[in-house]
Amino acid sequence: MSELNGAQSLIRTLVDAGVEVCFANPGTSEMHFVAALDTVPEMRGVLALFEGVVTGAADGYARIAGKPAATLLHLGPGLGNGLANLHNARRAHTPIVNVVGDHATYHKQYDAPLESDIEAVAGSLEGWVRRSEHTKDVGADAAAAVAAAQDAPGRVATLILPADASWGEGGETCAPIPPRVPQAMDATTVKDVAAVFGTGEPVALLVGGSACREEGLRAASRIGAATGAKVFVETFPSRLERGAGLPAVERLGYLAEQVAYQLDGIKHVVVAGTKAPVSFFAYPGKASDLVPEGAQVHTLASVGQDVTRALNEVADLVAADTEPVLAEASRPALPSGPLTPQNWVDVIGALLPENAIIADEANTSGLMLPTATAGAPRHDVLTLTGGAIGYGMPVATGAAVAAPERPVLNLQSDGSALYTISALWTQARENLNVTTVLLNNRAYAILRLELQRVGAASGGPKANDLLDLSRPDMDFVKIAEGMGVPASRATTAEELAGQLQRAFAEPGPHLIDAVVPPLL
């Protein structure tokens, strides 16, 4: 084999470690990485037009594939452009390997226009950061990055690659490094938490992380059925398995008032794979801690520990002879008439395909979605873990790359869509099976709600103007078609149903501009 340059050793090491997709928006300092893709055919390069799509796609890919993708970003500004969806990935504990090109080591002294403190930007992600100083180290650094990204519970690993380390000869590949596996709980903790369920006092069990998959949900459901404990899933799970044949576990509410109702009377909150609930924002005169006053919090498994095993062990102690409560197969009837916030979700529930993946950024328009889809065929739901909007289209893109055989449904609010709408172009270019239902209410409806909830004066023309997406109205059909995605507009439930059926039946991406009035 001929001598490798740094970029070739990097890509070969990534592939050997199971990283087979790189979402990219490269620049000059990354050109040797780009050229090296042709020497390692096992690596698939996927171009996106904006770094926020790159990072969001890597997030969606890893949530479904269960292993990291790589990103290729151009210096500090490129990493900065991708930061919002890396924030969401951080909150989802998604394994991602960022490769961020930098100036050649000898060029940095000249303070060229794109010079920046990449380490400072990457450090805000609270992940793993390393700079490859020499070509011979690039392979070993890449192997370390993949392992670091996959250390339980998963994190963002950023490898900074100076241009001369990339183009230099003498690159060496490195064998994969095993990541750290989740830590098991000690027997005492399991027994102590199991005893909480036998106190006779009201208990809530809140599960998150990997416990939102089938095995963890079944164990949690057994505990609830045997002890009477209320079982909830964290508000924004990274990946939630649900549908007919699985436990229909209620998600904890987004609004503090919802959580107060759900946890009313609770004396013990057991957290497993997540943290005790807090308010999404601070509100004047309202508590930030949503645990009921006087209730005790018990941690069965913290984030990064083997929560599924812990739940199974507790279930074996308190629910040995109890089966989980599973959702029956059921679908809402197809509605008719003009689209409303109440009826469009019934169209989704009635027509959701088997084994679908839902990338949910419907925001206020989707509050009734969980009920409408509880008995639909089994599916996965990916949610907005970090609250940084503009995640839905990129995450749907990455999920479709990870599972090309599965239908991906992106339920997308209009305001959030505009952050990363160029993801449609990547979907068209890669011929991905993504159907986007764009909920078009011509407003930042969530912010209308928040304007009232924070106690700010509302109703004035200047305030309302900043929350309005009309004047001019955007034509999402033309926008999608301009990016190569077939599109249509639905104003009635019948139109949405017909267009959704056609989109699911045809390969490749589609967008449906669903004109739904705001809920608020």
N, C-alpha and C positions, 0 to 999 in steps of 0.2 A: 504494500500500500504506500502511495506517495505521501510525503510529509504534509501534515495538516497545518492550516493556519488557525488562528484562535477561534474564528467564527465557525469553521468546520468542526473543530473539537467540541465547541459548545453545543451545536445542533446534534452531533452524533451522541454526545453524552445525554442530552435531553431525551432523545428517542430511546436510547438504551434504558432510561429510567421510566419509560412509559408515557412521556410527554410527546404527543404525536400531532398536536395542533398548535399553531402560533397565529393569534390574531394580531394584526400589524397595521401600524401607520408610520412607516419609516421615514427617515430623513438622511442627509448626507453622511452623518457619522455611523449609520447602520448599513451602508451599502454593501460592505463585505459580508454581513449576515445575510442580506438579501441574495447576493450572488451564491453564497454557500448552500442555499436551499436546493439548488439544482444538483448538488453533490450528495445530498441525503434525501432521496426520494420518499422515505417513510414519513418525513415531516410535511404536514399540510399547512400551507400558508393561506390565511384568509384576510383579505384586505378590507379595512373599514375606513370611512372618510373622516372620522373624528375619533379622537382618543377615548372619549367617553363611551363610544360604541365598542371600541377594542376591549376596554376593561370590563364593561358590562357583559359582553359576550363571553369573556373568559370566566366570569362569575357564573353565568347560566350554564356554560359547558360543564364546569366542575360540579355544580350542584346535581346534575343528571349523570355525568360519567363517573363520578366518585373518584376522580383523579384530576390533577391540575392540567390546564392548558398554559402555554406561554403567551405573553404579550411582547410586542416589540414597539417601543416608544422612543421618541426623539428628544433626548436631553431633558432638562428640567421642565421647560414649558410643556412638552408632550406629556410628561408624567403629571404635571399640574392639571392639564386638560382632562386627564382620565381619573382625577382624584375622587370625584363625587361617587362614581360607581365602585371605585376601590374602597371607599368608605362603607358602602353597602356590603361589599364582599367581606370586609373586616368584621362587620356586625354579624354576618352570616357564618363566619368562620370558614370561609371558602378557601381552599388551597389554590393559589395562583403564583406563577413564576413570572415576575416582571423582568424583562431585559431592557434596560434603559441605556441607550448609547450616550457616549460623552465625547468631548473633544479629546484628541490625542494628548497623552500626558505632557508632552513638551510644549503643546499649544496653549495649555490652560493659563500659563503665566501672562499671556497677552490680553486677557480679559476681553475676548471676542464677544460680539453682541449676544450670542446665545449662552454665554457662560452663566452658570447659576449654581446654587448649593443644592445639588440633587439629594444628597444625604439628608438634608433638613426636611425636604418635601417628603421623601420616602419614610423618614422617621416618624412622621405624624400618623402613620398607619399602624404603629405599634407592632410591627412584624419583624422580619429579618432583613438586614441590609448588609451588602458586602460590595466592595469595589475590586475588580480584577486588575491588579497592577502590572502583571506580566503575562505574556501569551501562554507560557507553560502552565500557568495556574488556572487558566480559564475553565478547563474541563473539570478539575476538582471543585472549583467554585460553583460550577453549574450543578454538579451532583449534590453538593451541600445545600444549594438553593432548593432543589426538588425535595430533598428530605425535610428541610426546614418548613417548606410549605405544607407538607403532609403531617408534621408533628401534630398530635391530637391537641385541640379539636380541628386544626386547620388554620392557616394564616396566609397573609400575603408576604412573599419573599421577593426582594428586589435585588437584582444583580446589575451593578453599574459596569458597563463595558466600554472602556476608552477605545477610540478608533484604532490606535496603534496596537493595542492588545488584540484587537479583532483581526487586523490584517497581517500581523506578524506571523512568521513561520515558526514552527516548533511546538505547535499545539499538541496536547496529549489528552486522549479521552480518559474518562474515569468511570469505574464500575458504580452501579447504583448504591446508595447508602440507605439502609433501612431507616424509616422514620420511627419516632417514638410512638408506641401504641397507647390507647387510653388506659388510664390507671384504674384498677379495680378498687371497689370500696372494701373497707375492712368489715369484718363480720359484726363488730360491735355497733357500728353506724347503722348497718342494715337492721339489726335487732332493735335498736333504739327507735328508729323511724317506724318499724313495723308496730311497735308498742303504741305509737301515737294514734294509729288507726283503731286501737282497742280501748281508747279512753272513754268512749261514749260521748265525747264532745264533737261538735261539727268540724270536719276537716275538709280542706280543699287541697287537691293534688295538682300541681302545675308542672307540666312536662315541656321540654324543649329540646333543641338539637337533634341528635340522631334518634331520640325517643319518639319523634314525630313520624317515624316509619312504622311499618306494620308490626314488627315484633314488640317494640316499645309500647305502641298504642294498645295492643292486645293485653299486655301485662297491666297497663294502667287501668284498662276497662275492667279487668278481673278484680283489681283492688277496689275500684269504685262499686262494682256490683256486690261484692262480698261484705263491704264495710259501710256502705252508704255515703262514702266520701264523694264530694263533687270533683269531677275530673275536668281539667281545662288544658288546652294547648296554649303556649305562649302567643302573644298577640301577632307577632310577625315571624313565623317559622321560616327557615331557609328552604325547607322542602317538607311538605305535609302530604302524606298518602291518605287518600280518603275515597269514599264511594261505596257502592254496594259490596257487602262481604267484609267490610272493615269497620272498626268501631267509629261511630260518628261522635267525635269528641269536640265539644264546643270550644271555640277560641276565646281567649280573654279579650274583652272589648278594647277599642282604641280610646274611647272617651272615659274620663275618670268616673263619670256618672254611671256608665255601663258597668264598670268594674265594681263600683260600690254596690250596685244591685246584685251582681253575680256572687260577690263575697259576703253579702249581708248575713250576719249571724255566725260567721266562721270564727272559730277559736284557734285553729291550727292551720298554717299554710306550709305544705311540704313541697319543696322545689326540687326538681330533678332534671338536670341538664340545662338549666336556665337560672335566672335570678328572680328575687322577689319583685313584684310589680311596682313600677313607679309611673307617675304621670308623664306623658309624652312631652308636655311643656309645663311650665309654671303658669298658674293663673292667680290673679289677685284674690287673696283671702281663702285659697283652697290648698289642701295638703298636696305635697309632692309624693309622699309615700302612700301607696294605695293599699297596703296591708291594713285590715280593719284594726281600729284602736283596741289594744289589749290582746290581740292575737299573737301567737308565737310562730316564728318562722323556723322550720327545720330543713336542713339541707341534706337530702339523700345523696345527690351526686352533683358536684359543681361542673361548670362547663369544662370539657376536656377529660372528664372521668368517664368510665364505662357505664353510662346511665341506663342503657338497655339491660345490661346484666344486673344492675342494682334493682331495677324495677321487677325483673323476673324473680330475684331472690326474695324481695318483699312479698310479691304475689304468692310465692310458694309457701310463705309463712302465714299469710292472712287470708288467702283465697285458694287453698290447695285444691278444693273440689268445685271451684267456680269457673264457668266459662265466660269469655268476654261477650259483651252485648254488641252484636253486629248490625249494621244498617241493612235494612231490607232493600231489594231492588225496587225502585219507584222513580217515576218521572212526572213532572208537572204536565198538565195538558198544554198544548200549544195555544197561546192567547191570540187575540185578534184586536184590531183597532190601532190607533196611534201609539207609538212607543212612549212608555212612561218609565220612571225609575223603578216601578214595581213589576212591570210585565216583561221587560227585556231579559231579565235574568231567567224567567221561565222558559224563554226560547233557548237559552243556553242549556238549561237543565234538561229540556226535552230532547235536544239534538247532540249533546256532547258525545263524541265518539269513544269507543273503548280504548283504554290505555292512553288517553290524552295527557298532555302537559299543559297546564294553565299558568301563564306568566301574568300575574294579577297586578295591574296598576290602575284599576278602575276607580280607586279612591271613593269619593262620596257616592258615585253612581253604583257601586258594587256592594253596598251594605247588606243587601238581601240575597246576595249570590250564594253564601254557604247553605242556606235553607233550600234553595232551588236545586242544588247539585248534590245534596247529601246522599240521595239514593241513585244517582247516575252511575254508569259503569265506572269501575275503578280508575282513578286518575291521580296525578300529582299536581300540587299547587305550589308555586314559587312566589314568595311575597317580598315586599319592600322592607327588608330587614333594618336598614339604616335610615330610612326616611328621606334620603336624597333623591328627589324625583328625576325622571328621565331614565329609569332603569328598565321599564317593561320591554320596549322594543329590542334593546341590546341583549337582555337576558333571554328573551324568546329566540333570538338569533343563535346564541351559543347553545341553548338547549336543543335546537333543531340540528346543529352540527353534531352534537353528542349522540343524538338518537334519531337518525334520519328515517327510521321506520315508524316513528310515532308521530301522530298529529299534534302540533303545537298551536295553542290558542292564546293569543295575546289580547287580554281585555284591558284597554288602554284609554285613560282619560286624555282629553284633547290638550289641555295645558301642559301636562307632563310629556306628551308625545313630541312636542315641539323642541324639547331639549336635544333629542337624539333621533330625530325622524330620518336622518340619513341611514339609519340601520336598514331601512327598506331597500336601499340600493344594494347592500351586501346580501340581503335575502334574495333579491332578484339575481344577482351575479352568481350566487351559489345554488340557486334553484331550491331553496329551503321550503319545507312544508310548514309554513307559518301562516295562520289566518289571524289577521288583526281586526278586532271589532273596536273601532274607535268611538268612544262615547263622547259625542259632540254636544256640549251644552253651552259653548261659547263663553266660558267663564272659568276663573279659578274658584270653583264652588267651595272647595275646602277652606279657602282663605275668607270667603264670606262668612262661613261658620266661625272661623277663628276670630274674626273681627268682633263678633258678638261675644264670644266666650272670654276673651281677655278683658272685656269691659271697656274697650275703646269706643268712643263716639262713632256711630255709623250712620249711613244714609246720605252723607254729603256727596256732592257730585265728584269732587276730586278723589275721595276715597274709593267710591264705586268705580271710577274710571280705571284705577290701577288693578282692579280685579275682573275687568271685562275683556273678553277676547274677540269682540266684534269691532266694526269700524276700522279696517274692513273685515268682513267675514272671510275666513280661510276656506279654500276649496280643497279638502283633503283628497278627493277623488283625483283632481288634476295633479296634486303634489305626488301622490302615489304613482300615478301613471307616468309622470315625468321621471320617476326613478325606476321604471320598468316593472312595477307591480300592478296587476289587474285590479281594478277598484270599482266599487259601486256605492250607491247611497240608499239607505233604508230609513223611511219615516214611519212605517207601520210594522207591527209584529209579523204580519204575513210576509212583507218584503224582507225583513231580517231573516226569517226562517228559510225562505227560498234561496236567498243569497248565501246563507251559511251552509246549506246543504250542497250547493254548487261548489263552494270553496273547498269543503272537505272532500268532495269527489274528485277534484282536479289536483294534479301534482303542482308543486311550486307555491309561491306566496300569493296571498290575496289580502286586500283591505276592504272593509265595509265601514263606511262613514254612517254610523247610526245616530240619527238626530234625536237625542233624548233630552227633555227639559231637565234643568237642575232640580235636585231633590230639595234644595234650600233656596 
